[in-house]
Amino acid sequence: MKWIVLEDDPTSDGYIAIRVVDEDKNLRIENKPCSIYKSSQEAMNRARQLREKFKVQSIKIFYSDATVNDF
């Protein structure tokens, strides 16, 4: 699996977004500012840093099967 943390300013959305997809899948969001990780722990660590930096309330994880988790 590939964990993509979006690095754009999330102030308008109010959350840090993480997309989880198969490692061999390429998404258009990878052309935007983002970081890519191979583990959930690394992705969540980065998302927590961004949450503090941008002062937003939550982190949302979007899975390829359309499931969404909110932290």
C-alpha positions in Angstrom: 0.0 0.0 0.0 1.0 3.6 -0.6 0.0 6.3 1.9 -0.2 9.8 0.3 -0.3 12.8 2.6 -1.5 16.0 0.9 0.7 18.9 1.8 -1.4 21.8 0.4 -2.8 24.3 2.9 -5.9 22.5 4.2 -7.5 25.5 6.0 -10.5 25.6 3.7 -11.2 21.9 4.2 -10.4 21.8 7.9 -8.5 18.5 7.8 -5.3 16.9 6.6 -6.1 14.4 3.9 -4.4 11.0 3.4 -5.1 8.8 0.5 -4.4 5.0 0.7 -4.0 3.2 -2.6 -2.2 0.1 -4.1 1.4 0.8 -4.5 1.4 0.4 -8.2 -1.5 2.9 -8.7 -0.6 6.4 -9.8 -3.0 9.2 -8.9 -3.2 12.8 -10.2 -2.9 14.1 -6.6 0.7 12.9 -6.7 1.4 15.9 -9.0 0.3 18.2 -6.2 2.4 18.9 -3.1 2.4 15.6 -1.2 4.5 13.1 0.6 4.3 9.4 0.0 5.0 6.7 2.6 4.9 2.9 2.7 3.5 2.7 6.3 0.6 4.2 8.1 2.7 5.2 11.0 5.0 7.4 8.9 2.0 8.9 7.1 0.2 9.6 10.4 3.3 11.2 11.9 3.6 13.6 9.0 -0.2 14.3 9.0 0.1 15.2 12.8 2.9 17.6 12.0 0.8 19.3 9.3 -2.2 19.4 11.5 -0.2 21.4 14.1 1.4 23.6 11.4 -1.9 24.5 9.7 -3.9 24.4 13.0 -6.8 22.3 11.6 -8.9 19.9 13.7 -8.7 16.5 12.1 -7.0 14.0 9.8 -9.1 12.1 7.3 -7.9 8.9 5.7 -9.5 8.0 2.3 -9.1 4.4 1.2 -9.4 3.2 -2.4 -12.7 1.3 -1.5 -14.3 4.7 -0.6 -14.0 4.1 3.1 -13.1 7.2 5.1 -11.7 7.3 8.7 -11.7 10.6 10.6 -9.1 11.2 13.4 
